[in-house]
Amino acid sequence: MNDFDLRKYLAEGRLLKEDQTDLFVKAGFIFDDGLLGGVGSGGGGYYDFISDKISGYHIDKFDEEEFNNWYDNFSKKDFNSLVYNSERMEDYSIDPSGLPKGIHQLDTAGAGEVMDDMIVIYAYPTLVDENGGEFITIFSLDKDGNIVPEISKEEVKTKLASNEYSII
């Protein structure tokens, strides 16, 4: 993640530009309870496990080694996601015929990847302040499926170390 050059990246036009949530909803996806569905009544997020490892269950510590390991090695497989194969699409009455192949932005919270035989919905790891008023995406995907850091490592580290933010 340290070699990322935002200016070069923007010049290449690889960012996901338009929110395609409406297309996915027309196909039958229901995102009323989040991109991947609800995560329980405790109000937790899709990344609670790693957030607890880095910041503690009560957001009362900061484990820099754990943070560096997570941030420096984050890859596409580390996004929390939900795979819709043909059987699951049938179970949920999803008709993918109107969805173009490729990776599409879904709101500001994630992306959907449409392939020949399945669709994967990805939730972006996001910083949230202790009051739930500020949401900052940490990593997103570009149209080629590459990881895009949306905030610098130092900014994420500073916010988590303040014990006022967690990853959801």
N, C-alpha and C positions, 0 to 999 in steps of 0.2 A: 504494500500500500504506500510505501514511501516514495516510489518512483512516479507517482501519478502527476501528470502535467495537465491541469484543467484547461488552459488556453489552447493547447494542441487538440485536446479532446473535443472542445466546443467547436473548433474550426473544422473538425472532421464530420460534424453533424451526427454523432452517434447516440445522442441522448434521446430518451423516450419523451415525446413532446406532448401529445394530447391524451387527456384522460379518456380511456375507452370503457369505463365502467358501464355506461348505458348499453353498449353492445353485448357485454357479458350478461347483464340483467335480461336483455331481450332474448338471449339464448337459454335463460332459465336459472342462472345463478342467483342466489339470494345472499346479499351481503349485509342484511339488516343487523346482524349480530357480529360484525367484523368480517374480514376477508376469509378467515379460516374458521369462523363460527365462534361461539362463546368459549371462554376459558374458565368458566366457573363463577360462582357468586362472589368470590373474594376480590374481584376487580383486577386480577393479575393480568399479565400480558403474555404474549407468545414466547418471550425471552426471559421469563422469570428465573429459570435454572441458572443461566449464565450471569444474570444480574445478581442473584444471591451469592454466587461464587466470587464475584468481583467486589460487591458492595455490602454483602451480608443480608440476611433475611430482614433485618430492621434498618437497612441502609445506614449502618453505623461503623463501617470500616471501608478501607480501600486496599485491595490486593493488587499492587502494581504488576507483579509477575503474571498473575492470572489475566489481568487486563491486556498486557502486552501480547501474551500468547493468543488470546481471542482476537484482538484487533489485527495483529500482524499476519495471522493465518486464516482470516475469514475468507471463505470461498462460497461459490454458488450453492454448494451442498449444505452450507451452514444456515441458509435462510430457512426459517420454519415455513413449511409448505404443505399443501394438500394436493394429492394426485387424483385426478378424475380419469380413470380408464373408461372404456366403453360400457362396462357393466355398471360402474358408479354413475355415469352420465344417464344411463337408462333408468336406474333406481331413482334419480333426482329429476327426471324429465328434462334433462338438458339436451338441447339441439345445437350442436356446434357448427352446423352448416353455414351460418352467417358470420362466423368468426374467421378472419384472415389468419393464416399461419404466421407465426412469429411471436415476439414478446411485446406486450402492450401494457401501458401504464394503467393502474387501477387506483383512482383517487390519488392521494399522496401517500397511501399506506402500503402499496405493494405493486405487484405486476402479475400478469397472467401470460403463460407461455402456451401457445396453441401448436400442437404437433399433429401428425397424421392420425395417431391412435390414442392420444390422450391430451389432457390439459392440466397444467400445473399452476396453482395459485401460490404466489410467494408473498409473505408478509415481511416488510422491511423492519430491521431493528431500529428502534426509535428511543431517543432520550425523552423522558418526561420529568418535569419538576415535581416536587413533593405535593404541590397543590393541584396538579393535573391541568395547569393552565398553559404550559408551553410544551409543544411537541416538536422535536428536531430529529429528522431522519439521519441515521448514521451512515448506512450503506443503501444503495439502490442498484438497479440493473440497467444496463443500456440495451439498445435494440439487438445487440449481438450476444447478449447474455453475460457480459463482463460486469464485474463489481465496480461500482462508482462510489468513492467516498464523498459523502455530502457535507461533511464537517471534518476538520483536521483531527488527527490523532490527539494532538495536544489539547484541543478544545474539548474533546470527549473526555480525556483524562482529567482535565481541570474540573469539569462539571461533575463527574463521578466522584472525584476525590473530595469535593465540597460536601458530600453526603446530603445534597439537596436534590439530586437527580438519580433516576434509575433507568434501566433499559427495559422497555416493554416490547 
